[in-house]
């Protein structure tokens, strides 16, 4: 049964929870599995699938600006970010991954909107089917984990707001 989940707004009122899911299109066939895993799990936790809105970015580096813009809109109780930052032969993947994660934390703290990361950086990734299948499965699992974290955080924040 689908429940209406609510979250507190700045003025103390409650409104239906909507979640923005932002994902990079780099290795989209892998990264979209995080979205699929997230939706399957969040629906099993009682959220309506229609409460999840998906946004795409060209790459991981663009995710934080989208997350910040979505958080500041006030339309979303939470933001979930997914991307796959791989070593493309030019040393910059660790810089990109670290920058994205730090920026997502800044968005969360500045806007008081929870932000969840499924931005992953593997030690090794090759384009062959074995690695692609492994990471598709891994992203699906990480998407489900993000759904459980999102659900638990929204529930906790609602309890805090009710007690205030």
Backbone as ProteinMPNN parsed JSONL, in Angstrom:
{"seq_chain_A": "XXXXXXXXXXXXXXXXXXXXXXXXXXXXXXXXXXXXXXXXXXXXXXXXXXXXXXXXXXXXXXXXXXXXXXXXXXXXXXXXXXXXXXXXXXXXXXXXXXXXXXXXXXXXXXXXXXXXXXXXXXXXXXXXXXXXXXXXXXXXXXXXXXXXXXXXXXXXXXXXXXXX", "coords_chain_A": {"N_chain_A": [[0.842, -1.178, 0.0], [0.591, 2.191, -0.867], [1.798, 4.937, 0.862], [1.293, 8.315, 1.937], [3.991, 10.163, 2.301], [5.229, 12.65, 4.406], [7.0, 15.732, 4.91], [8.711, 18.153, 6.941], [8.343, 21.679, 6.415], [9.992, 24.897, 6.156], [8.385, 26.663, 7.621], [7.217, 25.093, 9.507], [5.005, 23.644, 8.739], [3.689, 20.658, 7.146], [4.331, 18.769, 4.174], [3.654, 16.755, 1.25], [6.125, 14.344, 0.484], [8.527, 14.643, -2.018], [10.993, 13.371, -4.171], [13.993, 14.178, -5.754], [15.88, 12.747, -8.291], [18.989, 12.795, -9.501], [21.052, 12.13, -12.191], [24.111, 11.281, -13.871], [24.891, 11.122, -17.371], [27.093, 9.884, -18.384], [28.289, 6.731, -19.005], [25.656, 5.789, -18.932], [24.006, 3.475, -19.129], [24.878, 1.939, -17.039], [24.692, 3.665, -14.789], [21.98, 4.302, -14.693], [20.916, 2.088, -13.501], [21.165, 2.545, -10.799], [19.091, 4.332, -10.383], [16.92, 2.653, -11.032], [17.161, 0.687, -9.016], [16.806, 2.356, -6.8], [14.159, 3.326, -7.152], [12.66, 0.913, -7.139], [13.116, 0.07, -4.484], [12.305, 2.284, -2.869], [9.629, 2.437, -3.471], [8.815, 0.002, -2.424], [9.004, 0.684, 0.196], [6.844, 2.237, 0.604], [6.527, 4.674, -0.732], [5.087, 6.577, -3.393], [5.662, 5.872, -6.789], [5.345, 7.993, -8.484], [6.19, 10.099, -6.953], [8.849, 10.425, -7.321], [11.149, 12.205, -9.134], [13.06, 12.388, -12.027], [16.208, 13.631, -13.151], [18.611, 14.455, -15.616], [22.132, 14.788, -16.171], [24.986, 15.857, -18.107], [27.472, 14.841, -17.158], [29.165, 13.741, -14.124], [30.274, 15.971, -12.888], [28.49, 18.035, -13.244], [26.392, 17.5, -11.574], [26.248, 18.589, -8.818], [25.412, 21.344, -9.106], [22.885, 21.049, -10.231], [21.686, 19.623, -8.132], [21.767, 21.541, -6.089], [20.162, 23.594, -7.184], [17.713, 22.239, -7.395], [17.273, 21.62, -4.682], [17.054, 24.185, -3.565], [14.696, 24.977, -4.731], [12.651, 24.135, -3.157], [10.791, 22.203, -3.658], [11.379, 19.574, -3.179], [11.853, 16.921, -0.897], [14.134, 15.52, -0.61], [17.263, 14.891, -2.262], [18.772, 12.778, -4.608], [21.813, 11.693, -5.884], [23.532, 10.342, -8.657], [26.324, 8.913, -10.225], [29.069, 7.826, -12.293], [32.315, 7.803, -12.007], [35.1, 7.317, -13.734], [38.473, 6.175, -14.324], [39.813, 7.536, -17.013], [42.235, 7.367, -18.246], [43.548, 9.742, -18.165], [44.762, 11.45, -15.519], [42.395, 12.516, -13.562], [40.057, 11.667, -12.512], [39.844, 11.096, -9.732], [39.973, 13.662, -8.659], [37.643, 14.797, -9.756], [35.63, 13.124, -8.64], [35.997, 13.565, -5.846], [35.52, 16.317, -5.711], [32.835, 16.47, -6.52], [31.51, 15.009, -4.468], [32.163, 16.54, -2.185], [30.905, 18.946, -2.885], [28.229, 18.118, -2.978], [27.785, 17.577, -0.273], [28.042, 20.178, 0.709], [25.814, 21.364, -0.492], [23.756, 20.012, 0.827], [24.147, 20.831, 3.516], [23.917, 23.621, 3.294], [21.32, 24.02, 2.332], [19.672, 22.536, 3.925], [18.402, 20.332, 2.942], [18.238, 16.939, 2.587], [20.824, 15.168, 0.938], [21.746, 12.49, -1.027], [24.281, 10.253, -1.992], [25.127, 8.365, -4.79], [27.373, 8.376, -6.215], [29.97, 6.958, -7.642], [33.344, 5.743, -7.696], [35.341, 3.565, -9.193], [38.181, 1.435, -8.453], [39.195, 0.009, -10.56], [38.116, -0.161, -13.86], [36.971, -1.525, -16.808], [35.966, -1.576, -20.212], [34.818, -4.022, -20.932], [32.33, -6.651, -21.014], [32.082, -8.116, -18.6], [32.918, -6.382, -16.504], [31.099, -4.309, -16.961], [28.62, -5.576, -16.446], [29.015, -6.297, -13.752], [29.181, -3.726, -12.523], [26.691, -2.637, -13.237], [24.978, -4.241, -11.693], [26.003, -3.601, -9.169], [25.425, -0.847, -8.99], [22.652, -0.954, -8.931], [22.201, -2.159, -6.436], [23.362, -0.175, -4.791], [21.633, 1.928, -5.348], [19.285, 0.986, -4.144], [20.177, 0.944, -1.498], [20.504, 3.703, -1.125], [17.836, 4.474, -1.247], [16.794, 3.357, 1.109], [18.295, 4.793, 2.975], [17.419, 7.37, 2.392], [14.656, 7.192, 2.995], [14.804, 6.579, 5.762], [16.118, 8.86, 6.744], [14.331, 10.947, 6.069], [12.146, 10.188, 7.629], [13.291, 10.425, 10.183], [13.965, 13.188, 10.271], [11.383, 14.249, 10.121], [10.334, 13.392, 12.568], [11.981, 14.859, 14.308], [11.157, 17.468, 13.627], [8.493, 17.382, 14.44], [8.801, 17.183, 17.173], [9.83, 19.588, 17.829]], "CA_chain_A": [[0.0, 0.0, 0.0], [1.346, 3.427, -0.94], [1.476, 5.919, 1.886], [1.736, 9.667, 1.635], [5.032, 10.573, 3.232], [5.299, 14.097, 4.525], [8.208, 16.251, 5.528], [8.491, 19.511, 7.448], [8.837, 22.828, 5.661], [10.637, 25.89, 7.016], [7.425, 27.32, 8.509], [6.669, 24.131, 10.455], [3.932, 22.853, 8.134], [4.153, 19.434, 6.499], [3.794, 18.561, 2.84], [4.002, 15.452, 0.683], [7.533, 14.207, 0.113], [8.944, 14.362, -3.384], [12.43, 13.154, -4.211], [14.635, 14.401, -7.048], [16.979, 11.823, -8.567], [19.832, 13.407, -10.525], [22.109, 11.19, -12.574], [24.954, 11.613, -15.009], [24.693, 10.289, -18.553], [28.321, 9.156, -18.686], [28.015, 5.331, -18.661], [24.241, 5.847, -18.54], [23.411, 2.149, -18.966], [25.258, 1.484, -15.696], [24.208, 4.602, -13.77], [20.514, 4.219, -14.601], [20.561, 0.994, -12.599], [20.984, 3.131, -9.465], [17.722, 4.856, -10.387], [16.0, 1.513, -10.98], [17.234, 0.126, -7.67], [16.217, 3.325, -5.885], [12.697, 3.345, -7.312], [12.101, -0.356, -6.65], [13.177, 0.007, -3.022], [11.523, 3.352, -2.229], [8.231, 2.037, -3.642], [8.551, -1.067, -1.447], [8.922, 1.328, 1.506], [5.578, 2.942, 0.699], [6.451, 5.902, -1.527], [4.519, 6.447, -4.73], [6.666, 6.062, -7.841], [5.14, 9.333, -9.043], [6.834, 11.072, -6.071], [10.25, 10.482, -7.696], [11.348, 12.914, -10.402], [14.423, 12.133, -12.504], [16.887, 14.67, -13.914], [19.859, 13.957, -16.181], [23.209, 15.743, -16.428], [25.965, 15.243, -19.013], [28.463, 14.091, -16.397], [29.086, 13.869, -12.67], [30.685, 17.309, -12.47], [27.323, 18.919, -13.315], [25.371, 17.081, -10.61], [26.022, 19.47, -7.663], [24.618, 22.536, -9.437], [21.491, 20.598, -10.342], [21.2, 19.296, -6.784], [21.554, 22.796, -5.368], [19.002, 24.269, -7.773], [16.532, 21.483, -6.999], [17.077, 21.787, -3.239], [16.587, 25.562, -3.31], [13.339, 25.168, -5.256], [11.701, 23.823, -2.092], [9.822, 21.204, -4.118], [11.831, 18.213, -2.908], [12.243, 16.586, 0.472], [15.478, 14.954, -0.678], [17.902, 14.795, -3.57], [19.673, 11.639, -4.749], [22.731, 11.927, -6.994], [24.212, 9.128, -9.104], [27.274, 9.079, -11.314], [30.137, 6.835, -12.365], [33.526, 8.557, -12.356], [36.116, 6.299, -13.993], [39.787, 6.578, -14.801], [39.823, 7.503, -18.468], [43.593, 7.411, -18.752], [44.119, 11.042, -17.803], [44.518, 11.521, -14.084], [41.501, 13.561, -13.068], [38.841, 11.06, -11.972], [39.772, 11.261, -8.284], [39.649, 15.067, -8.429], [36.224, 14.997, -10.073], [34.813, 12.43, -7.645], [36.099, 14.265, -4.568], [34.865, 17.61, -5.864], [31.383, 16.245, -6.561], [31.048, 14.596, -3.137], [32.245, 17.713, -1.301], [29.866, 19.902, -3.281], [26.93, 17.585, -2.546], [27.684, 17.811, 1.174], [27.792, 21.614, 0.888], [24.404, 21.602, -0.847], [22.94, 19.476, 1.921], [24.268, 21.665, 4.704], [23.449, 24.986, 3.014], [19.881, 24.081, 2.042], [18.977, 21.67, 4.872], [17.712, 19.291, 2.19], [19.127, 15.785, 2.542], [21.37, 14.785, -0.359], [22.301, 11.145, -0.954], [25.206, 10.049, -3.1], [25.468, 7.112, -5.435], [28.452, 8.756, -7.13], [30.97, 5.946, -7.348], [34.614, 5.773, -8.418], [35.986, 2.267, -9.004], [39.637, 1.359, -8.606], [39.461, -0.503, -11.906], [36.958, -0.36, -14.721], [37.284, -1.746, -18.216], [34.728, -1.562, -21.0], [34.317, -5.351, -21.297], [31.01, -6.992, -20.488], [32.155, -8.583, -17.213], [32.912, -5.205, -15.628], [29.836, -3.585, -17.124], [27.567, -6.293, -15.716], [29.287, -6.159, -12.325], [28.833, -2.391, -12.044], [25.23, -2.462, -13.333], [24.42, -4.87, -10.486], [26.459, -2.829, -8.014], [24.664, 0.4, -8.942], [21.284, -1.279, -8.507], [22.281, -2.348, -4.982], [23.624, 1.124, -4.173], [20.393, 2.69, -5.463], [18.384, 0.495, -3.083], [20.71, 1.444, -0.228], [20.177, 5.13, -1.053], [16.406, 4.573, -0.944], [16.605, 3.09, 2.54], [18.862, 5.942, 3.697], [16.509, 8.497, 2.156], [13.454, 6.936, 3.788], [15.131, 6.704, 7.179], [16.446, 10.255, 7.048], [13.097, 11.749, 6.028], [11.372, 9.826, 8.825], [13.98, 11.011, 11.351], [13.785, 14.646, 10.242], [9.978, 14.544, 10.443], [10.188, 13.236, 14.028], [12.637, 16.019, 14.921], [10.311, 18.634, 13.415], [7.293, 17.225, 15.258], [9.179, 17.386, 18.576], [10.237, 20.985, 18.043]], "C_chain_A": [[0.893, 1.249, 0.0], [0.854, 4.395, 0.116], [1.88, 7.292, 1.375], [2.752, 10.032, 2.707], [5.104, 12.086, 3.23], [6.608, 14.495, 5.159], [7.948, 17.684, 5.956], [9.046, 20.566, 6.505], [9.39, 23.841, 6.657], [9.658, 26.533, 7.996], [6.744, 26.351, 9.473], [5.505, 23.308, 9.919], [4.533, 21.591, 7.519], [3.564, 19.361, 5.106], [4.31, 17.241, 2.287], [5.444, 15.439, 0.203], [7.678, 13.884, -1.367], [10.455, 14.238, -3.345], [12.917, 13.395, -5.628], [15.8, 13.425, -7.165], [17.749, 12.386, -9.755], [20.917, 12.412, -10.897], [22.828, 11.648, -13.832], [24.692, 10.637, -16.152], [25.965, 9.557, -18.991], [28.147, 7.733, -18.164], [26.563, 5.181, -18.192], [23.624, 4.477, -18.328], [23.749, 1.546, -17.597], [24.592, 2.355, -14.632], [22.691, 4.535, -13.617], [20.061, 3.071, -13.713], [20.421, 1.49, -11.162], [19.562, 3.679, -9.336], [16.724, 3.7, -10.257], [15.98, 0.876, -9.592], [16.595, 1.038, -6.639], [14.693, 3.265, -5.952], [12.082, 2.052, -6.783], [12.041, -0.377, -5.123], [12.287, 1.06, -2.361], [10.028, 3.052, -2.366], [7.892, 0.934, -2.643], [8.444, -0.51, -0.031], [7.687, 2.222, 1.642], [5.476, 4.243, -0.063], [5.78, 5.612, -2.864], [5.623, 6.682, -5.758], [6.558, 7.453, -8.452], [5.767, 10.43, -8.18], [8.32, 11.228, -6.382], [10.353, 11.159, -9.063], [12.809, 12.805, -10.801], [14.925, 13.287, -13.366], [18.217, 14.112, -14.39], [20.847, 15.095, -16.375], [24.207, 15.071, -17.37], [26.975, 14.362, -18.281], [28.289, 14.325, -14.917], [29.376, 15.289, -12.202], [29.501, 18.283, -12.435], [26.26, 18.602, -12.265], [25.182, 18.083, -9.462], [25.202, 20.723, -7.956], [23.145, 22.164, -9.587], [20.907, 20.302, -8.964], [20.894, 20.566, -5.995], [20.311, 23.523, -5.879], [17.711, 23.566, -7.369], [16.243, 21.649, -5.514], [16.511, 23.168, -2.927], [15.173, 25.809, -3.822], [12.291, 24.916, -4.177], [10.687, 22.763, -2.468], [10.161, 19.784, -3.684], [12.249, 18.035, -1.459], [13.667, 16.073, 0.507], [15.948, 14.94, -2.126], [18.8, 13.568, -3.543], [20.509, 11.886, -6.0], [23.433, 10.629, -7.357], [25.115, 9.443, -10.282], [28.363, 8.033, -11.197], [31.373, 7.551, -12.891], [34.662, 7.548, -12.494], [37.411, 6.922, -14.481], [39.807, 6.41, -16.315], [41.215, 7.599, -19.057], [44.297, 8.724, -18.505], [43.764, 11.244, -16.341], [43.666, 12.736, -13.753], [40.277, 12.981, -12.4], [38.73, 11.216, -10.458], [39.426, 12.697, -7.912], [38.16, 15.316, -8.663], [35.351, 14.364, -9.002], [34.822, 13.165, -6.308], [35.376, 15.602, -4.614], [33.345, 17.46, -5.83], [30.854, 15.899, -5.175], [31.09, 15.777, -2.166], [31.137, 18.723, -1.616], [28.483, 19.417, -2.863], [26.732, 17.767, -1.048], [27.396, 19.283, 1.45], [26.346, 21.959, 0.563], [23.512, 21.167, 0.301], [22.968, 20.399, 3.135], [23.717, 23.077, 4.48], [21.933, 25.067, 2.859], [19.039, 23.323, 3.067], [18.043, 20.69, 4.171], [18.653, 18.1, 2.117], [19.546, 15.452, 1.106], [22.08, 13.444, -0.179], [23.133, 10.88, -2.197], [25.322, 8.589, -3.504], [26.46, 7.478, -6.55], [29.632, 7.867, -6.755], [32.187, 6.077, -8.251], [35.327, 4.441, -8.188], [37.51, 2.378, -9.095], [39.987, 0.933, -10.028], [38.144, -0.652, -12.648], [37.455, -0.494, -16.149], [35.965, -1.901, -18.945], [34.165, -2.95, -21.317], [33.058, -5.688, -20.505], [31.039, -7.437, -19.026], [32.116, -7.397, -16.252], [31.606, -4.44, -15.759], [28.706, -4.269, -16.357], [27.763, -6.172, -14.207], [28.824, -4.795, -11.821], [27.352, -2.067, -12.231], [24.564, -3.043, -12.081], [24.766, -4.069, -9.242], [25.66, -1.528, -7.882], [23.227, 0.147, -8.525], [21.232, -1.45, -6.989], [22.473, -1.001, -4.29], [22.404, 2.041, -4.278], [19.395, 2.291, -4.396], [18.863, 0.962, -1.721], [20.396, 2.927, -0.056], [18.697, 5.334, -0.727], [16.146, 4.348, 0.54], [17.16, 4.245, 3.377], [17.959, 7.157, 3.569], [15.261, 8.353, 3.025], [13.725, 7.161, 5.266], [15.428, 8.138, 7.587], [15.198, 11.127, 7.045], [12.219, 11.452, 7.242], [11.979, 10.491, 10.069], [13.791, 12.525, 11.41], [12.351, 15.05, 10.564], [9.73, 14.405, 11.943], [10.818, 14.408, 14.764], [11.747, 17.246, 14.801], [9.058, 18.572, 14.286], [7.586, 17.513, 16.724], [9.53, 18.847, 18.875], [9.102, 21.891, 18.399]], "O_chain_A": [[1.838, 1.34, 0.783], [-0.345, 4.641, 0.248], [2.716, 7.407, 0.479], [2.406, 10.188, 3.878], [5.047, 12.723, 2.178], [7.247, 13.705, 5.855], [7.073, 18.354, 5.407], [10.087, 20.372, 5.877], [9.265, 23.657, 7.868], [10.058, 26.912, 9.097], [5.807, 26.729, 10.177], [5.061, 22.368, 10.578], [5.752, 21.479, 7.391], [2.449, 19.824, 4.866], [5.281, 16.679, 2.794], [5.921, 16.397, -0.405], [7.035, 12.975, -1.891], [11.12, 14.926, -2.57], [12.339, 12.887, -6.589], [16.607, 13.296, -6.244], [17.233, 12.447, -10.871], [21.624, 11.906, -10.026], [22.262, 12.293, -14.715], [24.321, 9.484, -15.933], [25.913, 8.702, -19.875], [27.878, 7.552, -16.976], [26.287, 4.529, -17.185], [22.794, 4.317, -17.433], [22.988, 0.737, -17.066], [23.997, 1.839, -13.686], [22.178, 4.697, -12.51], [18.933, 3.081, -13.222], [19.648, 0.927, -10.386], [18.914, 3.508, -8.304], [15.79, 3.77, -9.457], [14.915, 0.565, -9.058], [15.925, 0.573, -5.717], [14.023, 3.164, -4.924], [11.089, 2.092, -6.057], [11.038, -0.79, -4.54], [11.589, 0.757, -1.394], [9.247, 3.38, -1.472], [6.8, 0.93, -2.074], [7.864, -1.149, 0.847], [7.502, 2.883, 2.664], [4.418, 4.872, -0.043], [5.904, 4.509, -3.398], [6.43, 7.599, -5.603], [7.557, 8.027, -8.885], [5.869, 11.574, -8.624], [8.989, 12.068, -5.779], [9.719, 10.731, -10.027], [13.697, 13.097, -10.0], [14.195, 13.843, -14.187], [18.882, 13.378, -13.658], [20.464, 16.219, -16.7], [24.268, 13.843, -17.427], [27.293, 13.263, -18.736], [27.37, 15.028, -14.497], [28.788, 15.756, -11.226], [29.517, 19.25, -11.673], [25.318, 19.376, -12.093], [24.037, 18.409, -9.148], [24.378, 21.122, -7.134], [22.266, 22.888, -9.12], [19.776, 20.683, -8.665], [19.872, 20.648, -5.312], [19.504, 24.011, -5.088], [16.724, 24.222, -7.036], [15.085, 21.805, -5.126], [15.594, 23.3, -2.117], [14.518, 26.757, -3.388], [11.172, 25.422, -4.266], [9.803, 22.451, -1.671], [9.329, 18.885, -3.803], [12.913, 18.892, -0.876], [14.341, 16.175, 1.532], [15.156, 14.97, -3.068], [19.511, 13.34, -2.565], [19.976, 12.246, -7.05], [23.88, 9.895, -6.476], [24.726, 10.147, -11.214], [28.557, 7.43, -10.141], [31.462, 7.865, -14.078], [35.131, 6.991, -11.502], [37.434, 8.046, -14.983], [39.817, 5.293, -16.831], [41.366, 7.883, -20.245], [45.52, 8.807, -18.625], [42.59, 11.211, -15.972], [44.172, 13.856, -13.676], [39.517, 13.72, -11.773], [37.634, 11.444, -9.945], [38.676, 12.933, -6.964], [37.501, 15.971, -7.856], [34.423, 15.003, -8.507], [33.769, 13.365, -5.704], [34.696, 15.976, -3.659], [32.655, 18.243, -5.178], [29.838, 16.452, -4.753], [30.144, 15.985, -1.405], [30.515, 19.278, -0.711], [27.651, 20.218, -2.438], [25.627, 18.078, -0.603], [26.595, 19.604, 2.328], [25.722, 22.757, 1.263], [22.603, 21.898, 0.694], [21.925, 20.709, 3.71], [23.116, 23.658, 5.383], [21.328, 26.077, 3.218], [17.815, 23.455, 3.074], [17.027, 20.273, 4.728], [19.773, 18.24, 1.625], [18.727, 15.455, 0.188], [22.912, 13.288, 0.714], [22.743, 11.235, -3.31], [25.578, 7.708, -2.683], [26.389, 6.961, -7.665], [30.216, 8.01, -5.681], [32.079, 6.468, -9.413], [35.862, 4.209, -7.104], [38.048, 3.288, -9.726], [40.946, 1.427, -10.622], [37.178, -1.203, -12.12], [38.25, 0.313, -16.63], [34.964, -2.311, -18.357], [33.102, -3.033, -21.933], [32.769, -5.086, -19.47], [30.097, -7.154, -18.286], [31.355, -7.413, -15.285], [31.063, -3.971, -14.759], [27.92, -3.598, -15.688], [26.8, -5.97, -13.467], [28.145, -4.715, -10.797], [26.802, -1.288, -11.452], [23.693, -2.41, -11.484], [23.925, -3.879, -8.363], [25.266, -1.154, -6.777], [22.641, 0.971, -7.824], [20.321, -0.942, -6.335], [21.804, -0.721, -3.295], [22.168, 2.852, -3.382], [18.733, 3.144, -3.806], [18.052, 1.337, -0.875], [20.057, 3.362, 1.045], [18.346, 6.269, -0.007], [15.362, 5.072, 1.154], [16.556, 4.631, 4.378], [17.76, 7.892, 4.537], [14.864, 9.296, 3.71], [12.966, 7.853, 5.944], [15.028, 8.574, 8.666], [15.028, 11.963, 7.933], [11.619, 12.361, 7.816], [11.259, 11.048, 10.899], [13.493, 13.078, 12.469], [12.123, 16.076, 11.206], [8.999, 15.205, 12.528], [10.253, 14.9, 15.74], [11.592, 17.991, 15.768], [8.612, 19.593, 14.809], [6.727, 18.027, 17.441], [9.525, 19.276, 20.028], [9.308, 23.087, 18.604]]}, "name": "protein", "num_of_chains": 1, "seq": "XXXXXXXXXXXXXXXXXXXXXXXXXXXXXXXXXXXXXXXXXXXXXXXXXXXXXXXXXXXXXXXXXXXXXXXXXXXXXXXXXXXXXXXXXXXXXXXXXXXXXXXXXXXXXXXXXXXXXXXXXXXXXXXXXXXXXXXXXXXXXXXXXXXXXXXXXXXXXXXXXXXX"}
